Amino acid sequence: MREFIVEADGGSRGNPGPAGYGAVVCDAATGQTLLEAAEYIGVATNNVAEYRGLLAGLRAAHTLDPAATVHVRMDSKLVIEQMSGRWKIKHPSMKPLATQARGIFPPDRVTYEWIPRAENKHADRLANEAMDAGARGEQWSPGDSVADMDVAAAGSAAASTPAVVAAGHQDAPGTTTRGWTSAPDLGAPATLVLLRHGETPLTPQKRFSGSGGTDPALSAAGRDQAHRVADALARRGTVQTVLASPLTRTRETAEIVAARLGLDVVVEDGLRETDFGAWEGLTFGEVRDRYPDDLNAWLADPAARPTGGGESFAEVAARIAVTKDELVTAHAGRTVLLVTHVTPIKTLVRLALGAPPESLFRMELSAASLSAVAYYADGNASVRLFNDTSHLR
């Protein structure tokens, strides 16, 4: 039985915005490119474009040999997990596309694998060629394709220090997408966009509110903030995955944002806030009055715990570092929104800067603020944004 490799990708310059997909079918035994497909599809979301790329790749493989087995490789974690049956498909625009994809080959003849974006350059380039053609008022044609040649050339290119582009990156010659990303020297970085949750009733009172307290929900003001940041992120159009701390306030914020972006929310336990022990629900002044010695030790030593056996900053930093490494590996080349809390966000920024633990006390982080850190293939990180609240004004 013949076996094909299908690699597919899709993109949207605006999310939703002008969108296109690319797909390539290769012979699994020889690696030879057999068919390329790409199309400008008008205004759509990233996820819809990715599903359209999957459909095109499977249909092309079916045209070549309807009796073949197919191994699909994509850098969309969402599509791979949903088509593998591990994640539910909730968004109404994606359900019919997934149903169509499952009907092209018998399910037992199709397998799915997530790959980093850097390994999906052929399909990514085709998608960008399709979007470029759409911007010219044309449709992509096979004669336009330089994707296979471009991938081969990239394999011999030497890496260099990443050049940071503030407003976007070059996806293909003559095109630029908006958002937090980079020039392609080391490939696109894993970019973690860090969103602190919206206000809860405790936030304006500046009370300790960690993972060991009452787990408050968003206030009316917090929900309004979440809607405002959702609109801002939709305008940027670069977020591809939404992860959230398991606490109520972060999940509520994430759900409002994800609904606006047409994405699902994935809960990540490593993003939870510090457990502040007996200080939960208290103001700084109340802690100072009740537990002065414990507070002074906590301010002076990152290994000191809050009263009552909460987490130290050192313990939180170790947890966040492990979570960050896992996310960067899983989402290489992609832009991921992390909806989390003050300490995790400050810790990610501190670690990216190589700053000492005491720097945590020198950062101001507002409710519903945005920050961003990009992580490159060589291990370096770049802080792109910190405590942006322009969308709330």
Disulfide bonds with the S-S distance in Angstrom:
none
